[in-house]
């Protein structure tokens, strides 16, 4: 599975925790996409009214000093009034298991995933994916 698709599923499965039912918006996930390097951080933004963006949360990893060592989690920080246990669990899984996700080499250095209001079926599929990664320790992409 591609990293961008996993990030999209992470947002779709947590949509109802983040967005009011009558709210018209999209959610964007921004990250630095440097080939051969694991992501060290990402930001999730809610985009409303002609492109006005509001930070939902940021997720950061602390790089280890030794070459080839794994990244250590710093974690997620939500901005008021946003909170989502589902998004926290999903992003934690994605960031800790980045090697399971592919990244096309021809993508821009500025990674961007844009998620528009998902349909009911898309939210249901994303919820199934989210539950599978949080309950199955042998989950494989």
Buried (B, 14 or more C-beta within 10 A) or exposed (E): EBBBBBBBBBBBBBBBEBBEEEEEBBBBBBBEBEEEEEBBBBBBBBBBEEEEBEEBBBBBBEEEEEEEEEBEEBEBEBBEEBBBEBBBBBBBBBBBBBEBBEBEEEBEEEBBBBBEBBEEEBBEBBBEBBEEBBEEEEEEB
